[in-house]
C-alpha cells in the first residue's frame, strides 16, 4: 500500500523569507549550519547546547525526580481514593441497550434503519457475487484492473490485469473463495459509503476555513486511535454483527479520503482558478470544472487509503461478527493454528495487493500523456459488462458457479509441519544463537519486564510530571491533553495494566527506531538498497494489521515478545520511508559545503544530514508510536495481555464494562503517546519544505 501522505510531507514552493517568518530556516541558513557543523570546533559542544536548552534541563530534572522517587518508594500504585467506578454504569448502559434495542424510538426510527440498510446492502452485493460465479467475478476483476491500468496492450495495464487474475486464482486454489466473497461484499459497501462520506467532508474542509478548523482536530484524534477502539462503541449500539462492523469501518476509513480531498482542493493551481474566474465561471462551475479535476490525483490517493483501511478493519472486525476471511484467521489464532490461519492470511494479502495496484494504476493514468488517447469509459464499460455477464452465463452453463473442490490445494498440514519443525529445531538449542524461543524469553526478561517494573515502581505523580514535561515542547495544549489522559487511565483503575501495555510499546518502539533509522539512512545513501527494499516495503504496507500476527506465532509461539515483534514489522516500513525521504530532501548545497570543508562520510551524516533531517526523524518517531500501539494492542490476542486481552475478552464474552474501559484506556494511551512524540511547530514547518 502506498502510505497516505501526511500533509507535513507535501512539498510546497516557499521562499526563504516565508520560511524565516514561519520560524523555520532558509536554504542559506541550512548551508551556514552545515558549514558550522563541519568546521572543527565551530559548533558548540553537547553540554553547551544542553545548558542553553531550558526544556531539556527541565526534562532531565523531572527524570531525576522520577528515578529518585521510584528508588525511595519502590511502588507507584495509583491511589484507590482517586479511582472512579465506570464499569458499573457501562454495564447498566449495556443492559439498558439490550433490553430496549427492539422498543426504544432511538433504535426503531434511526439505528434500526442503518442496521437494516447495512445488512441488506451487504447481502445484496454478496448475492450478486454468488450469481456471477467464480468465472464472472474473476473476469470482472481482471477487466476492471485492465481498465484502471490504461485499457491498452501496455505493460502497466497487462501487469494490473495479471495481478487480478493471480489473486483470484490463488484464492480459489487455497479453498478461500466463499470467505473471500463475504469479505469482498462487505468491502464494496463499506468503501462506497466511506469514500462518499470522506469526499463530502473533504469538500467542506477544502472550501471552508471554518470547517477545516473544526474537522482537523477530529481527524487528528481519529488518526491516532487504534482500530480496536472503534469496535466497542458500535457493538453497544448495534450488537455483534454486520451493522456494527459496517459503521465502525466507515468511520475508521473515511478520514483519509476527507483529508486528501481537502488537501487537493486547497492545493489547486491558483492560476487555473483565476483563469476560470476571469471567464465568468460561477463558484459552482469553478468547483466542477477546475478544483475537482485538479484534485483528482489526491482524491484517488485518498480512495486508495480508504480501501486499505476498510480491508484492515473488515478483517480485524471478525471478532464482532464480520465473517469472511477475518473469521477464518481469528478462529485459527484463537487456537494458535498457523496452518489454518495462513491460507486466509494469504488471501487477504492478495486482495490488498490487487486493490492497491489497481487504484495505484488508475492514479498513474492521471499523469500519463498517452492516457488521453484511451477509449472513453462509455465505449469500454458496455463491453466489460457484457464480458462479465458472459463469464457468469458460462459458469452457470458448466455448473461451476462455485470454485470446484477438486481445484483446491490443502496447505494447512504442511504449514503446521514446518511450524512444528521451527519450534523443535529453531526454538532453542541452536549453537551460539540460542533460538527463537530463547530470544523471546530473553527479550521479555531483560527488556520488557525491566521497563514495566520501572514504570510500576515510579510514583504516579512523577510519571505525570515526566509526561507533562515531555509534551511541553509541543505546547501547553499538549501538556494538558497528556496529563489528563494519563490521569484518566489511573482514575479508571487501569494504571498497572496500562503501564504493562506501555512497556511493550516502548520496547517495540526502540527496536523499530533502531532498525528503521539504520535501514532508512542506508537506503537514502545507497540507491541500490532503496531499489531492493522498495517492493518489500510496498507489500508490508499493504498487509492489514491482523496478518502480522500469523508469522510471529510461528517463530515465537505467542506471548508479549511475539506482540512486540509484530508491532516492529508493522511500523518499520513507515519509519524507513520517512527517514529515507527526510535525508534525501536535504538541500544538496548543504552537503557540498560540508564536503568543501573536508568533512568525511561519517561527519556528513552526523553533523549535516541527521541534524537537517531532524523534522522528518521526529515525524518518523510519531508515526512509529501510533503504529506500534495499534499492533501491541491487537497482540493481546496472542498472549500480549494487558489492555489488549481485556478488549478481546470484552468483545468475545459480551462484558462491555471490561472491554469499554480498556478501550478508553487505549485511546488515552494513543493520545498521550501521539502528543508527546509530535514534532514542535518549528519542526513541522521545516518538514513542509
C-alpha positions in Angstrom: 0.0 0.0 0.0 1.2 3.4 -0.8 1.2 5.1 2.6 -1.1 8.0 2.9 0.9 11.2 2.6 0.9 13.2 5.7 0.3 16.9 4.8 3.6 17.6 6.5 5.3 15.8 3.7 3.7 17.8 0.9 6.5 19.8 -0.8 5.5 23.5 -1.2 7.2 26.2 -3.1 8.1 28.5 -0.3 10.5 31.4 -0.4 13.3 31.8 2.2 11.5 34.8 3.6 8.4 32.7 4.2 10.4 30.1 6.0 12.1 32.6 8.2 8.8 34.3 9.0 7.3 30.9 9.9 10.0 30.2 12.4 11.9 27.8 10.1 15.3 28.2 8.4 16.1 29.2 4.8 18.2 27.3 2.4 21.0 29.7 3.1 20.6 29.1 6.8 20.9 25.4 6.2 24.2 25.9 4.3 25.6 28.1 7.1 24.5 25.4 9.6 26.3 22.7 7.6 29.4 24.8 7.3 29.4 25.5 11.1 28.8 21.8 11.9 31.5 20.6 9.6 34.1 23.0 10.9 36.2 21.7 13.7 35.4 23.4 16.9 32.9 25.8 15.3 29.8 24.1 16.6 29.0 24.2 20.3 29.6 21.1 22.3 26.7 18.9 23.6 27.0 20.3 27.2 26.9 23.8 25.9 23.8 23.1 23.8 22.2 21.3 26.7 22.8 24.3 29.0 21.2 26.6 26.5 18.0 24.5 26.3 15.8 25.1 29.3 13.3 22.4 28.3 16.0 19.8 28.1 17.2 20.8 31.6 13.7 20.7 32.9 13.2 17.2 31.4 16.4 16.0 33.0 15.3 17.3 36.3 11.9 15.6 36.0 13.5 12.3 35.1 15.9 12.6 38.1 12.9 13.3 40.4 11.1 10.2 39.0 14.2 8.0 39.4 14.9 9.1 43.0 11.2 8.8 44.0 11.0 5.3 42.5 14.1 4.3 44.4 12.7 5.7 47.6 9.1 4.5 47.4 9.5 1.3 45.3 5.8 1.4 44.3 3.9 3.7 42.0 0.4 2.3 42.6 -2.4 4.7 41.7 -4.3 5.7 44.9 -7.5 3.9 45.4 -9.2 7.1 46.6 -8.6 8.6 43.2 -10.3 5.9 41.2 -13.9 6.1 39.8 -16.1 3.1 39.1 -17.1 3.5 35.5 -17.6 -0.2 34.7 -20.8 -0.4 36.7 -22.5 2.4 34.8 -21.3 0.9 31.5 -22.7 -2.5 32.5 -26.0 -0.8 33.4 -26.0 1.0 30.0 -25.3 -2.3 28.2 -28.2 -3.9 30.0 -30.5 -1.0 29.1 -29.4 -1.1 25.4 -30.1 -4.9 25.3 -33.5 -4.5 26.9 -34.6 -1.6 24.7 -32.9 -2.5 21.4 -36.2 -3.5 19.9 -38.6 -1.0 21.5 -36.9 2.4 22.0 -37.5 5.1 19.4 -33.8 5.7 19.0 -33.4 2.2 17.6 -36.8 1.9 15.9 -36.6 5.1 13.9 -32.9 5.7 13.4 -30.4 3.0 14.3 -32.6 0.1 13.0 -32.7 1.8 9.6 -28.9 2.0 9.5 -28.7 -1.6 10.6 -31.2 -2.9 8.0 -29.6 -0.9 5.2 -26.2 -2.2 6.0 -27.3 -5.8 6.2 -29.5 -5.7 3.1 -26.7 -3.9 1.1 -24.0 -6.4 2.1 -26.4 -9.3 1.4 -27.3 -7.9 -2.0 -23.7 -7.5 -3.1 -22.9 -11.0 -1.8 -25.8 -12.4 -3.8 -24.6 -10.6 -6.9 -21.1 -12.0 -6.5 -22.6 -15.5 -6.0 -24.7 -15.1 -9.1 -21.7 -14.1 -11.2 -19.9 -17.2 -10.1 -16.1 -17.6 -9.8 -15.7 -17.1 -13.6 -17.7 -13.9 -13.7 -16.1 -12.4 -10.6 -12.6 -13.2 -12.0 -13.4 -11.7 -15.4 -14.8 -8.6 -13.7 -11.7 -8.2 -11.5 -9.3 -8.6 -14.4 -11.2 -6.2 -16.7 -11.5 -3.5 -14.1 -7.8 -3.8 -13.3 -7.0 -3.7 -17.0 -9.2 -0.6 -17.4 -7.5 1.1 -14.4 -4.1 0.3 -15.9 -4.9 2.1 -19.2 -7.2 -0.3 -21.1 -4.4 -0.8 -23.7 -1.9 -3.5 -24.5 0.5 -1.7 -22.3 2.9 -3.1 -19.7 1.0 -1.3 -16.8 -2.4 -2.5 -18.0 -1.3 -6.0 -18.5 0.5 -6.1 -15.2 -2.5 -4.9 -13.2 -4.8 -7.4 -15.1 -2.3 -10.3 -14.3 -2.3 -9.3 -10.7 -6.1 -9.5 -10.5 -6.1 -12.9 -12.3 -3.4 -14.3 -10.0 -5.2 -13.0 -6.9 -8.5 -14.7 -7.5 -6.9 -17.9 -8.9 -4.8 -18.4 -5.8 -7.7 -17.5 -3.5 -9.7 -20.3 -5.2 -6.8 -22.8 -5.1 -6.4 -22.2 -1.3 -10.1 -23.0 -0.8 -10.9 -19.5 0.4 -13.3 -18.5 -2.3 -16.5 -18.2 -0.3 -15.0 -16.4 2.7 -13.2 -14.0 0.2 -16.5 -13.2 -1.4 -18.1 -12.4 2.0 -15.2 -10.1 2.8 -15.3 -8.5 -0.7 -19.1 -7.9 -0.4 -18.6 -6.1 2.9 -15.6 -4.2 1.4 -17.6 -2.9 -1.6 -20.4 -1.5 0.5 -18.1 0.0 3.2 -15.7 1.5 0.7 -18.5 3.1 -1.3 -20.1 4.7 1.8 -16.7 5.7 3.4 -15.5 7.3 0.2 -18.7 9.2 -0.3 -18.7 10.4 3.4 -15.0 11.3 3.2 -15.4 13.2 -0.1 -18.3 15.3 1.3 -16.3 16.1 4.5 -13.2 16.8 2.4 -15.3 19.1 0.2 -16.5 21.0 3.2 -13.0 21.3 4.7 -11.4 22.2 1.4 -13.9 25.0 0.6 -14.5 26.4 4.1 -11.8 27.5 6.6 -14.3 27.2 9.5 -15.0 23.5 8.6 -11.3 22.9 8.2 -10.6 24.3 11.7 -13.4 22.1 13.2 -12.6 18.9 11.4 -8.8 19.0 11.7 -8.6 18.1 15.4 -11.3 15.4 14.9 -9.2 13.8 12.1 -6.0 14.2 14.1 -7.6 12.3 17.0 -9.1 9.6 14.8 -5.7 9.1 13.2 -4.0 8.1 16.4 -6.8 5.8 17.7 -6.0 2.1 17.4 -8.5 0.2 15.3 -9.7 -1.8 18.3 -11.1 1.3 19.9 -13.6 1.7 17.0 -15.3 -1.6 17.6 -16.7 -1.4 21.1 -19.0 1.7 20.9 -20.8 0.3 17.9 -21.2 -3.1 19.5 -23.1 -1.3 22.2 -25.4 0.3 19.7 -25.8 -2.4 17.0 -24.9 -5.6 18.8 -22.5 -8.1 17.3 -22.9 -8.5 13.5 -22.6 -6.8 10.1 -24.1 -3.4 11.1 -21.6 -2.7 13.9 -18.8 -3.8 11.6 -20.1 -1.6 8.7 -20.4 1.6 10.8 -17.1 1.1 12.5 -15.4 0.5 9.2 -16.9 3.6 7.6 -15.9 5.9 10.4 -12.4 4.4 10.6 -11.8 4.6 6.9 -13.4 7.9 5.9 -10.7 10.4 7.3 -8.0 9.6 4.7 -10.5 10.4 1.9 -11.6 13.6 3.6 -8.1 14.8 4.4 -6.7 14.2 0.9 -9.7 15.6 -0.8 -9.4 18.8 1.3 -5.7 18.9 0.6 -6.3 18.5 -3.2 -8.9 21.3 -3.2 -6.8 23.7 -1.2 -3.7 22.9 -3.3 -5.3 23.6 -6.6 -3.3 25.7 -9.0 -4.2 29.4 -8.3 -3.6 30.4 -11.9 -6.1 27.9 -13.2 -8.7 29.0 -10.7 -8.0 32.6 -11.6 -8.4 31.8 -15.3 -11.7 30.1 -14.7 -13.0 33.1 -12.7 -11.8 35.5 -15.4 -14.0 33.6 -17.9 -17.1 34.3 -15.8 -17.4 30.9 -14.2 -19.6 30.8 -11.1 -18.3 29.2 -7.8 -20.1 26.0 -8.7 -18.7 25.9 -12.2 -15.2 26.6 -10.8 -15.6 23.7 -8.4 -16.8 21.3 -11.1 -14.5 22.4 -14.0 -11.3 23.4 -12.1 -11.0 22.5 -8.5 -12.2 18.9 -8.6 -10.3 17.9 -11.8 -7.1 19.4 -10.3 -7.7 17.5 -7.1 -8.3 14.1 -8.8 -4.9 12.7 -8.0 -5.1 13.5 -4.3 -8.7 12.2 -4.2 -7.7 8.9 -5.9 -4.9 8.5 -3.4 -7.4 9.1 -0.6 -9.6 6.4 -2.2 -6.6 4.0 -2.1 -6.0 4.7 1.6 -9.7 4.3 2.3 -9.8 0.9 0.6 -6.8 -0.3 2.5 -8.2 0.8 5.8 -11.5 -0.7 5.1 -9.9 -4.1 4.4 -7.8 -3.8 7.5 -10.9 -3.1 9.7 -13.1 -5.7 8.0 -10.5 -8.4 8.8 -10.0 -7.2 12.3 -13.7 -6.9 12.9 -14.2 -10.6 12.6 -14.2 -10.6 16.4 -17.6 -8.9 16.3 -19.2 -11.0 13.6 -17.8 -9.7 10.3 -17.3 -13.2 8.9 -15.3 -13.9 5.8 -11.6 -14.2 5.8 -11.1 -12.4 9.1 -13.3 -15.0 10.8 -11.0 -17.8 9.4 -7.9 -16.0 10.8 -9.5 -15.2 14.2 -10.6 -18.8 14.7 -7.1 -20.1 13.8 -5.3 -17.6 16.0 -7.5 -18.4 19.0 -6.3 -22.0 18.7 -2.7 -21.0 17.7 -3.2 -22.9 14.5 -0.8 -21.3 12.0 -1.6 -23.8 9.2 -5.3 -22.9 9.4 -4.6 -19.1 9.5 -2.1 -18.9 6.7 -4.5 -19.6 3.7 -6.9 -16.9 4.8 -3.9 -14.6 5.5 -2.5 -15.1 2.0 -6.0 -14.4 0.6 -6.2 -11.2 2.5 -2.8 -10.0 1.4 -3.6 -10.9 -2.2 -6.8 -8.9 -2.1 -4.9 -6.0 -0.6 -2.3 -6.1 -3.3 -4.9 -6.3 -6.1 -6.9 -3.4 -4.7 -3.7 -1.3 -4.1 -2.2 -2.0 -7.5 -5.5 -1.3 -9.3 -6.0 2.1 -7.6 -2.4 3.0 -8.0 -2.5 2.2 -11.7 -5.6 4.5 -12.0 -3.6 7.2 -10.3 -0.7 6.9 -12.7 -3.1 7.4 -15.6 -3.7 10.9 -14.5 0.0 11.8 -15.2 0.3 9.7 -18.4 0.1 11.8 -21.5 -0.9 8.8 -23.5 -4.0 8.3 -21.4 -5.7 10.9 -23.3 -5.9 8.5 -26.3 -7.5 5.8 -24.2 -11.1 5.0 -25.3 -13.7 6.7 -23.2 -15.4 4.9 -20.4 -18.8 4.8 -22.2 -17.2 2.9 -25.0 -15.4 0.3 -22.9 -17.8 -0.3 -20.0 -20.6 -1.8 -22.0 -18.1 -4.4 -23.3 -16.8 -5.0 -19.8 -20.3 -5.6 -18.5 -21.1 -7.9 -21.4 -17.8 -9.9 -20.8 -18.7 -10.3 -17.1 -22.2 -11.4 -17.9 -20.8 -13.8 -20.5 -18.5 -15.3 -17.8 -21.4 -15.7 -15.4 -23.5 -17.4 -18.0 -20.6 -19.7 -19.0 -20.1 -20.7 -15.3 -23.8 -21.4 -14.9 -23.9 -23.5 -18.1 -21.0 -25.5 -16.9 -22.5 -25.9 -13.4 -19.4 -24.3 -12.0 -20.6 -21.2 -10.1 -18.7 -22.1 -7.0 -14.9 -22.8 -7.1 -14.6 -26.6 -7.7 -13.5 -28.5 -4.6 -11.2 -30.6 -6.8 -9.2 -27.5 -7.8 -8.2 -26.6 -4.2 -4.9 -27.3 -2.5 -4.6 -28.0 1.2 -1.6 -26.4 2.8 -2.6 -26.4 6.5 -0.9 -29.7 7.4 2.4 -28.9 5.6 2.5 -25.5 7.2 1.9 -26.9 10.6 4.6 -29.4 10.0 7.0 -26.6 9.2 5.9 -24.7 12.3 6.5 -27.8 14.5 10.0 -28.1 12.9 10.7 -24.5 13.7 9.7 -24.8 17.3 11.6 -28.1 17.6 14.8 -27.2 15.8 15.0 -23.4 15.9 13.1 -22.6 19.1 16.0 -23.4 21.4 19.3 -25.2 21.5 20.8 -23.6 18.4 24.6 -23.3 19.0 25.6 -19.7 19.8 22.3 -18.2 18.6 20.1 -20.0 21.1 16.9 -20.0 19.1 13.7 -18.0 18.6 12.0 -19.2 21.8 15.2 -18.4 23.7 15.3 -14.9 22.2 11.6 -14.5 23.1 12.1 -15.4 26.7 15.3 -13.3 26.9 13.7 -10.2 25.4 10.8 -10.5 27.8 13.0 -11.0 30.9 15.7 -8.4 30.1 13.9 -5.7 28.2 10.1 -5.7 28.6 10.0 -6.8 32.3 12.6 -4.2 33.5 10.8 -1.4 31.6 7.4 -2.5 33.1 8.9 -2.8 36.6 10.5 0.6 36.3 7.2 2.2 35.3 5.3 0.4 38.0 7.8 1.4 40.6 7.6 5.1 39.7 5.1 7.1 41.7 2.1 8.1 39.7 2.7 11.8 40.2 6.2 11.5 39.0 5.0 9.8 35.7 2.5 12.6 35.2 5.3 15.1 35.7 7.7 13.5 33.2 4.9 13.0 30.7 3.9 16.7 31.0 7.4 17.9 30.6 7.9 15.7 27.5 4.8 17.3 25.9 5.9 20.8 26.8 7.8 21.4 23.6 4.7 20.8 21.6 2.6 23.3 23.5 0.5 23.8 26.6 -2.5 22.2 25.0 -0.5 19.0 24.5 0.6 19.2 28.2 -3.0 19.3 29.3 -4.0 16.5 27.0 -1.2 14.3 28.1 -1.7 14.8 31.9 -5.4 14.4 31.6 -5.1 11.2 29.5 -2.7 9.6 32.0 -4.8 10.7 34.9 -7.9 9.3 33.3 -6.2 5.9 33.0 -5.5 5.9 36.7 -8.9 7.1 37.6 -10.5 4.1 35.7 -8.4 1.7 37.8 -6.3 0.5 34.9 -3.0 2.0 35.9 -1.0 -1.2 36.2 -2.4 -2.8 33.0 -1.9 0.4 31.0 1.7 0.6 32.1 2.2 -3.0 31.1 0.9 -2.1 27.6 3.1 1.0 27.6 6.2 -1.1 28.4 5.6 -3.3 25.4 5.0 -0.2 23.2 8.3 1.4 24.4 10.2 -1.8 23.8 8.8 -2.2 20.3 9.4 1.5 19.6 13.0 1.4 20.5 13.6 -1.7 18.3 11.6 -0.1 15.4 13.5 3.2 15.5 16.9 1.5 15.7 16.1 -0.7 12.7 14.1 1.9 10.8 16.7 4.7 11.1 19.6 2.4 10.2 17.8 1.0 7.1 16.4 4.4 6.1 19.8 6.0 6.3 21.4 3.2 4.3 18.6 3.4 1.7 19.0 7.2 1.4 22.7 7.0 0.9 22.8 3.8 -1.3 20.3 4.0 -4.2 20.6 0.2 -4.9 19.5 -0.6 -1.4 16.5 1.6 -1.8 15.5 -0.1 -5.0 15.8 -3.5 -3.4 13.7 -2.8 -0.3 11.1 -0.7 -2.1 8.9 -3.6 -3.2 9.3 -5.3 0.2 8.1 -2.1 1.9 5.2 -1.8 -0.6 4.0 -5.3 0.3 4.5 -4.8 4.0 2.5 -1.6 4.0 -0.3 -3.3 2.0 -0.9 -6.1 4.6 -3.7 -5.5 7.1 -2.8 -5.4 10.8 -4.2 -8.8 11.6 -1.9 -10.6 9.2 1.3 -9.7 11.1 0.3 -12.0 14.0 0.5 -15.1 11.8 4.3 -15.3 11.2 5.3 -14.2 14.6 3.3 -17.0 16.2 5.2 -19.5 14.0 8.5 -18.0 15.2 7.8 -17.0 18.8 4.8 -19.1 19.8 2.8 -16.2 21.2 3.4 -14.0 24.2 4.5 -10.4 24.7 7.6 -10.8 22.6 5.5 -12.0 19.7 3.2 -9.0 20.0 6.3 -6.7 20.1 7.8 -8.4 17.0 4.5 -8.0 15.1 4.5 -4.3 16.0 8.0 -3.8 14.9 7.4 -5.4 11.5 4.2 -3.4 11.0 5.7 0.0 11.9 9.1 -0.5 10.3 8.1 0.4 6.7 6.7 3.8 7.6 9.8 4.7 9.7 12.2 3.6 6.9 10.4 5.6 4.3 10.0 8.8 6.3 13.7 8.6 7.3 14.8 8.0 3.7 12.7 10.8 2.4 13.8 13.2 5.0 17.5 12.6 4.4 17.1 12.7 0.6 15.3 16.1 0.7 18.2 17.9 2.3 19.5 20.8 0.3 22.5 19.5 -1.8 24.3 22.8 -1.2 24.5 22.0 2.5 26.3 18.7 1.8 28.5 20.4 -0.8 29.5 23.0 1.8 30.4 20.2 4.2 32.5 18.4 1.6 34.3 21.5 0.7 35.4 21.9 4.3 36.8 18.3 4.3 34.0 16.5 6.1 34.2 12.8 5.7 31.2 10.5 5.1 30.6 9.9 8.8 30.9 13.6 9.6 28.5 14.5 6.8 25.9 12.1 8.3 26.3 13.0 11.9 26.9 16.8 11.6 24.8 17.7 8.5 22.3 15.1 7.2 20.9 14.0 10.6 20.6 17.5 12.1 18.9 18.9 8.9 16.6 15.8 8.7 15.6 16.1 12.3 12.0 17.3 11.5 11.5 14.1 9.3 13.0 11.9 12.0 10.6 13.4 14.6 7.7 12.6 12.3 9.1 9.1 11.9 9.1 8.7 15.7 5.5 10.0 15.9 4.3 7.6 13.2 6.2 4.7 14.7 4.5 5.3 18.1 1.0 5.3 16.6 1.6 2.2 14.5 3.3 0.3 17.3 0.5 0.9 19.7 -2.1 -0.4 17.2 -0.4 -3.8 16.9 0.7 -4.2 20.5 -3.0 -3.8 21.5 -4.0 -6.4 18.9 -1.2 -8.6 20.2 -3.3 -9.2 23.3 -5.0 -12.0 21.2 -1.7 -14.0 21.0 -0.6 -13.6 24.6 0.4 -9.9 24.8 -2.0 -9.5 27.7 -2.7 -6.2 29.4 -5.3 -3.9 27.8 -5.4 -5.9 24.6 -6.7 -9.0 26.2 -9.3 -7.0 28.2 -10.7 -5.7 24.9 -10.7 -9.2 23.4 -12.5 -10.6 26.4 -15.0 -7.8 26.4 -15.8 -8.4 22.8 -15.9 -12.2 23.0 -17.8 -12.5 26.3 -20.1 -9.5 26.0 -18.5 -7.9 29.0 -18.7 -4.4 27.7 -17.9 -2.8 31.0 -14.5 -4.5 30.9 -14.0 -4.0 27.2 -15.1 -0.4 27.1 -12.9 0.8 30.0 -9.9 -1.0 28.4 -10.8 0.7 25.1 -11.0 4.1 26.7 -7.6 3.5 28.3 -6.1 2.5 24.9 -7.5 5.8 23.4 -5.9 7.7 26.3 -2.6 6.0 25.7 -2.8 6.8 22.0 -3.4 10.5 22.7 -0.7 10.6 25.3 2.0 9.0 23.0 0.9 11.0 20.0 1.1 14.3 21.8 4.5 13.5 23.3 6.0 12.4 20.1 4.6 15.1 17.8 7.1 17.5 16.3 7.2 21.0 17.5 5.6 23.8 15.5 9.0 24.8 14.1 9.9 21.2 13.1 6.5 20.8 11.4 7.3 24.0 9.4 10.7 22.7 8.4 9.2 19.4 7.3 6.8 21.2 5.0 9.7 22.4 2.9 
